[in-house]
Amino acid sequence: MRRRRSIDATAESNEVNLTPMLDVVFIMLIFFIVTTSFVKESGVEIERPESSAATPRPDAQVLVAISPEGAVWVDGSPVDAHRVGQQVADMLSDDGSVVIQADRESTTGLLIEVMDRLREAGVDQVAVAASRSGS
């Protein structure tokens, strides 16, 4: 009888407790989610023009993209060029800024038209995105 009890006791103690490992995994998952930097995409692939005076501007609230074909995109959805000002103004807070990502092959006239529509809608902080050229 004594022998059976000791065998049963050792069989129960050989189990692995997975609770601490799962706790650590969940804590690591939360850490990686919190520290991930989220990048805002404009919704269309844009080849930006180069500029030696380009400076980083990470505080943009709304991204407007102009494709080479002349399509205007606001935060990933296509918009008519004549209505872009009002749509961006509705999305923007009081101190928010807009960055226009115009493709190198897009027309300057469309870029100026989009900028005019934004100014008419009351958007004051407008910047045009460019890649920094290696001087």
C-alpha positions in Angstrom: 0.0 0.0 0.0 2.7 2.4 0.8 4.4 1.9 -2.5 1.2 2.7 -4.4 0.8 6.0 -2.6 4.3 7.1 -3.4 3.9 6.2 -7.1 0.6 8.2 -7.3 2.2 11.2 -5.6 5.1 11.3 -8.0 2.8 10.9 -11.0 0.8 13.9 -10.0 3.9 16.1 -9.4 5.2 15.4 -13.0 2.6 17.6 -14.6 3.8 21.0 -16.0 1.9 24.1 -14.9 1.4 26.3 -18.1 -0.3 29.2 -16.4 2.9 31.3 -15.7 4.1 30.7 -19.3 0.8 31.9 -20.7 0.9 34.9 -18.5 4.3 35.9 -19.9 3.2 35.3 -23.5 0.1 37.5 -23.1 2.2 40.3 -21.4 4.7 40.1 -24.3 1.8 40.3 -26.8 0.4 43.4 -25.1 3.9 45.0 -25.0 4.4 44.4 -28.8 1.0 45.8 -29.6 1.5 48.9 -27.6 5.0 49.7 -28.9 4.2 49.1 -32.6 4.3 52.2 -34.6 1.3 52.6 -36.8 2.0 54.1 -40.2 -0.7 55.9 -42.0 -1.0 55.0 -45.7 -2.6 57.1 -48.4 -4.2 54.2 -50.2 -2.3 54.5 -53.5 1.3 53.9 -54.4 3.0 57.3 -54.9 6.4 58.1 -56.2 7.3 61.4 -54.5 9.4 64.0 -56.1 12.8 64.7 -54.6 13.8 67.8 -52.7 17.0 68.8 -50.8 14.9 70.9 -48.4 12.5 68.1 -47.4 11.9 67.8 -43.7 10.1 65.0 -41.8 6.5 65.8 -40.8 5.1 63.0 -38.7 2.1 65.0 -37.3 -0.1 64.9 -40.3 -3.7 64.1 -39.5 -5.0 63.6 -43.0 -3.2 62.3 -46.1 -4.3 63.3 -49.6 -2.8 61.4 -52.5 -2.7 62.3 -56.1 -2.0 59.4 -58.5 -0.3 59.8 -61.9 -3.7 59.1 -63.6 -5.2 62.2 -61.8 -7.2 60.3 -59.1 -7.4 62.0 -55.7 -7.5 59.8 -52.6 -8.2 60.9 -49.0 -7.0 58.5 -46.3 -7.4 55.4 -48.6 -10.6 56.2 -50.3 -11.1 57.9 -53.8 -12.6 61.3 -53.8 -13.7 63.7 -56.5 -11.2 66.6 -56.9 -13.9 69.2 -56.6 -15.2 67.8 -53.3 -11.8 67.1 -51.6 -11.8 70.4 -49.6 -15.1 69.8 -47.8 -14.3 66.1 -47.1 -10.9 66.9 -45.6 -12.3 69.8 -43.6 -14.9 67.5 -42.0 -12.1 65.0 -41.0 -9.7 67.6 -39.7 -9.6 68.9 -36.1 -8.8 72.6 -35.3 -5.1 72.2 -35.1 -4.7 69.3 -37.6 -2.6 69.4 -40.7 -2.9 67.9 -44.2 -0.1 66.4 -46.3 -0.5 66.1 -50.0 1.4 63.2 -51.6 1.5 64.1 -55.3 3.1 61.6 -57.6 6.0 62.7 -59.7 4.0 62.1 -62.9 0.9 63.9 -61.8 0.0 67.3 -63.2 0.8 70.4 -61.3 -2.6 71.9 -62.2 -4.3 69.1 -60.3 -2.0 69.7 -57.3 -2.8 73.4 -57.3 -6.6 72.7 -57.7 -6.5 70.4 -54.7 -4.6 72.9 -52.7 -7.1 75.7 -53.7 -10.0 73.5 -52.7 -8.4 72.8 -49.3 -7.8 76.6 -48.7 -11.4 77.4 -49.7 -12.6 74.9 -47.1 -10.6 76.6 -44.4 -7.7 74.2 -44.1 -4.6 76.4 -43.3 -1.8 73.8 -42.6 -1.1 72.1 -46.0 2.2 70.6 -46.9 3.4 68.7 -50.1 5.3 65.5 -49.4 8.7 65.0 -51.1 11.5 62.5 -50.7 14.8 63.8 -49.4 17.4 63.8 -52.2 20.9 62.7 -51.4 22.9 65.8 -52.2 
